[in-house]
């Protein structure tokens, strides 16, 4: 069903709110704008599928109310981008949610499994991807485009039922809901201009003083890009920002001699020079700091970490929970030094592996090879 009128939207959303779960997906464009532009919203209930056209409907309040309804679980696959675009376009962060990509990693599927792979695994359906490069802002939409859009939720609601049933059988539904909780927090989707420098490519190569300059420039770039609703790289590419942070210009002429600054206006140049001055005069105690990549463990601990990781992989193999969801090697390195701060000491992770790791480190258990496979002694 293609919905392009307020009346049809209200009728559909009223019906959808009688179910305890609906599948949701979006189509959007963000190549030429700062914020993603919402072009379609697909919603499926166990009874029907709808493609909602937000470019044709002035009042999307019924959809907003559906997404905010606490009695209806919104099912996504890889939800972060959908949540971001819906929050910006509709002013609502969908809740409660269920992410099938996250959930599948607790049932033997690989981390970040694709939607096609999920549908094949849980529905036995192979989907085409012929419309993956479509410009969803162009109208009218073809029947093929609508069919492709519907496929993104038609089988998602079915897969959700199968996944939830298996999670409940294995006592893991609460594990998944715990893992999803951070994805429902508004801070996950809001951009702090003062933290934008952390996303600049290769920013880790800068000194703390240079980071202070990068922080000012990235903050200015973020605000300007949002105000003009253009991609931040159109304001200033990362490589130019990085070069300015490494060799901060002191005058407008010095700045304009750098490649990649030709598009800057007089006001832009003044703002950049002011930012450079602020970063250069930042008090030492307020200089930004970025955590460095984990160092390799001390030689005497290398084998211990290897053994811990082998145990994690063994537990992952037996439980069907993906290894990287349980813990990374870096987390194991941290665990050896500060176990009290590790998420392996909390929730489902502690239930699954916490006591085993403690027993391993205390020498109460060991690992051996039997029939060419690892076993716990």
Secondary structure, DSSP 8 states (H G I E B T S, - for coil): -EE-SHHHHHHHHHHHTTSSEEEEEEEEE-SSSSS-EEEEEEEE-SS-EEEE-TTT-S--HHHHHHHH-TTSEEEESS-HHHHHHHHHHHS----SEEEHHHHHTTTT--TT--HHHHHHHHH------TTTT--TTSSS--HHHHHHHHHHHHTHHHHHHHHHHHHHHTT-HHHHHHHHGGGG-GGGT---GGGGGGGSTTGGGS-HHHHHHHHHHHHHHHHHHHHHTS-HHHH--HHHHHHHHHS--SSHHHHHTSTT-TT--HHHHHHHHHHHHHHHT--GGG------------HHHHHHHHHHHHHHHHHHHHH---HHHH--HHHHHHHHH-GGG-GGGSHHHIIIIIHHHHHHHTTS--EEEETTEEEE-
